[in-house]
Amino acid sequence: MKKLLLPVAAVVVLAASAFTYAITQDLKIKEGYAVKFSGSGANGVFKDLKGQVIFDENNPGTAKFDVTIDVKSINTGNGLKNSHAKGSKWFDAAKYPVIHFVSSKVTKTGAGYQAEGVLEMHGVKKPLIIPFTYAKQGTGGTFHGVFNVNRTDFGIGEPGGRVDDIFKLEVNVPVAQ
């Protein structure tokens, strides 16, 4: 009996590990994503988002987000504001070319999910929680999140003035296998 149990246990372990691998495959970020920011004095989008997305809506503990935004892709709809935002008084895109978020924990919430992690912007790393939803569509889906970031926490611009310190970010990211 023991001789029969060992091969059966091995097959179960191999099958389970193969299934686990299948549900934690990377999702590819599709075209049509949007990273919008809004506040008084400046509104716009970042047009270049890249990264690794691993997500299983039934097992969020296995999820991982490691994404970057190219600071030079900022678009406020005004060329002068774009140049100013990329300059040394604001984002300093030459010195700090990317905004980077890496999740450390993803959990299910009553309204969807939340990703806890570290946001690095302008050379400063801060913990951040991003609430989000996921709408499954075929073999992919769309992530949607709305959250606030205080630009002065990251040394971007001077506090106060004509531009809000706290900006609302809205992120929509379609993904596919």
TIDRENTI-492861 format. One line per 8 residues: number of its first residue (from 1); their letters; for each residue x, y, z negated of C-alpha. Coordinates in nm, 4 decimals, m for minus. Layout:
<pts>
NUM) A) X/Y/Z  ... $
</pts>
This chain:
<pts>
1) MKKLLLPV) 0.0000/0.0000/0.0000  0.2828/0.2421/m0.0905  0.4511/0.1716/0.2454  0.1318/0.2745/0.4257  0.0780/0.5876/0.2132  0.4156/0.7446/0.2971  0.3665/0.7533/0.6782  0.0092/0.8827/0.6370 $
9) AAVVVLAA) 0.1310/1.1598/0.4037  0.4046/1.2536/0.6538  0.1520/1.2783/0.9384  m0.0785/1.4962/0.7244  0.2083/1.7305/0.6308  0.3229/1.7585/0.9943  m0.0310/1.8222/1.1181  m0.0936/2.0845/0.8516 $
17) SAFTYAIT) 0.2332/2.2643/0.9240  0.1574/2.2655/1.2977  m0.1858/2.4161/1.2264  m0.0324/2.6791/0.9952  0.2134/2.7769/1.2671  m0.0673/2.8100/1.5210  m0.2686/3.0564/1.3109  0.0272/3.2772/1.2214 $
25) QDLKIKEG) 0.1449/3.3477/1.5763  0.2235/3.7040/1.6664  m0.0468/3.9191/1.8174  0.0568/4.1540/2.0976  m0.0390/4.5216/2.0767  m0.2469/4.5982/2.3858  m0.2770/4.9213/2.5828  m0.5500/5.1535/2.4626 $
33) YAVKFSGS) m0.4218/5.1933/2.1074  m0.4593/5.5288/1.9349  m0.2694/5.6859/1.6457  m0.4487/6.0155/1.5790  m0.3684/6.2757/1.3143  m0.5754/6.5730/1.2070  m0.5461/6.8641/0.9697  m0.5879/7.2376/0.9862 $
41) GANGVFKD) m0.3130/7.3857/1.1998  m0.2267/7.0657/1.3874  m0.4157/6.7780/1.5501  m0.3034/6.5238/1.8028  m0.1833/6.1732/1.8769  0.1311/5.9673/1.8830  0.1485/5.7894/2.2176  0.4133/5.5219/2.1544 $
49) LKGQVIFD) 0.3392/5.2401/1.9091  0.5360/4.9143/1.8988  0.5800/4.6325/1.6568  0.5044/4.2910/1.5215  0.1527/4.2014/1.4090  0.0825/3.8679/1.2429  m0.2756/3.8319/1.1222  m0.5282/3.5623/1.0406 $
57) ENNPGTAK) m0.8562/3.7102/0.9174  m0.9291/3.3913/0.7201  m0.5916/3.3955/0.5465  m0.4780/3.7589/0.5050  m0.2000/3.6535/0.2662  m0.0026/3.5325/0.5696  m0.0371/3.8669/0.7508  0.2582/4.0892/0.8329 $
65) FDVTIDVK) 0.2734/4.4305/0.9981  0.6054/4.5802/1.1086  0.5315/4.8737/1.3380  0.7114/5.1829/1.4620  0.5962/5.5043/1.6227  0.8304/5.7046/1.8442  0.8247/6.0577/1.6992  0.9016/6.2049/2.0432 $
73) SINTGNGL) 0.5656/6.0693/2.1646  0.3737/6.3278/1.9588  0.1129/6.5155/2.1615  m0.0852/6.8030/2.0135  m0.2207/6.9191/2.3474  0.0112/7.2217/2.3290  0.3668/7.2015/2.4679  0.5018/7.4650/2.2289 $
81) KNSHAKGS) 0.3517/7.2865/1.9260  0.4931/6.9553/2.0522  0.8445/7.1037/2.0744  0.8060/7.2646/1.7334  0.6823/6.9374/1.5751  0.9837/6.7479/1.7145  1.2239/7.0162/1.5884  1.4388/7.0248/1.2763 $
89) KWFDAAKY) 1.1851/7.2191/1.0649  0.9259/6.9431/1.1028  0.9825/6.5808/1.2147  1.3416/6.6330/1.3362  1.2998/6.3681/1.6056  1.6686/6.3813/1.7009  1.7737/6.2758/1.3493  1.4658/6.0644/1.2561 $
97) PVIHFVSS) 1.3361/5.9188/1.5849  1.0778/5.6752/1.4426  0.8048/5.6437/1.1844  0.8151/5.2899/1.0429  0.5643/5.0889/0.8378  0.6307/4.7419/0.6972  0.3654/4.5592/0.4996  0.4525/4.3609/0.1898 $
105) KVTKTGAG) 0.1024/4.2354/0.1057  m0.2303/4.2161/0.2897  m0.5525/4.1427/0.1010  m0.9248/4.1162/0.1711  m1.1422/4.3915/0.0217  m1.5153/4.4517/0.0067  m1.4973/4.6823/0.3099  m1.2385/4.4885/0.5117 $
113) YQAEGVLE) m0.8692/4.4560/0.4287  m0.5792/4.6576/0.2980  m0.2117/4.6493/0.3830  0.0307/4.7493/0.1093  0.3777/4.8381/0.2221  0.6403/5.1031/0.2753  0.6098/5.3953/0.5144  0.9370/5.5513/0.6262 $
121) MHGVKKPL) 0.9162/5.8923/0.7818  1.1769/6.1682/0.8106  1.4288/5.9475/0.6261  1.2015/5.9073/0.3202  1.0436/5.5772/0.2147  0.7195/5.5783/0.0153  0.4705/5.3078/m0.0811  0.1459/5.3281/0.1132 $
129) IIPFTYAK) m0.1832/5.1388/0.1143  m0.3668/5.1343/0.4463  m0.7316/5.0261/0.4368  m0.8471/4.8699/0.7633  m1.1070/4.6597/0.9361  m1.0584/4.3945/1.2002  m1.3166/4.3243/1.4709  m1.2431/3.9918/1.6373 $
137) QGTGGTFH) m1.2966/3.9751/2.0145  m1.2158/3.6483/2.1887  m0.8544/3.5518/2.1162  m0.7731/3.9003/1.9879  m0.9451/4.1926/1.8283  m0.9110/4.5524/1.7156  m0.7683/4.6942/1.3942  m0.9161/5.0224/1.2708 $
145) GVFNVNRT) m0.7899/5.2227/0.9744  m0.8367/5.5707/0.8325  m0.6068/5.7037/0.5600  m0.4275/6.0180/0.4419  m0.0587/6.1027/0.4324  0.0948/6.4012/0.2534  0.3610/6.5318/0.4913  0.5454/6.7145/0.2097 $
153) DFGIGEPG) 0.6024/6.3800/0.0299  0.8279/6.3000/0.3258  0.9993/6.6401/0.3472  0.8191/6.7378/0.6667  0.7766/7.1149/0.6883  0.7328/7.3467/0.3920  0.4450/7.2973/0.1458  0.1432/7.5221/0.1976 $
161) GRVDDIFK) 0.1147/7.7725/0.4760  m0.0982/7.7509/0.7891  m0.0728/7.3727/0.8186  m0.2386/7.1288/0.5769  m0.0092/6.9282/0.3522  m0.2401/6.6263/0.3739  m0.3185/6.4840/0.7157  m0.5866/6.2318/0.8041 $
169) LEVNVPVA) m0.4647/5.9486/1.0240  m0.6965/5.7316/1.2293  m0.5483/5.4221/1.3876  m0.7155/5.1923/1.6435  m0.5024/4.9058/1.7655  m0.6344/4.6385/2.0037  m0.4387/4.3125/1.9973  m0.4346/3.9827/2.1848 $
177) Q) m0.2557/3.6491/2.1543 $
</pts>
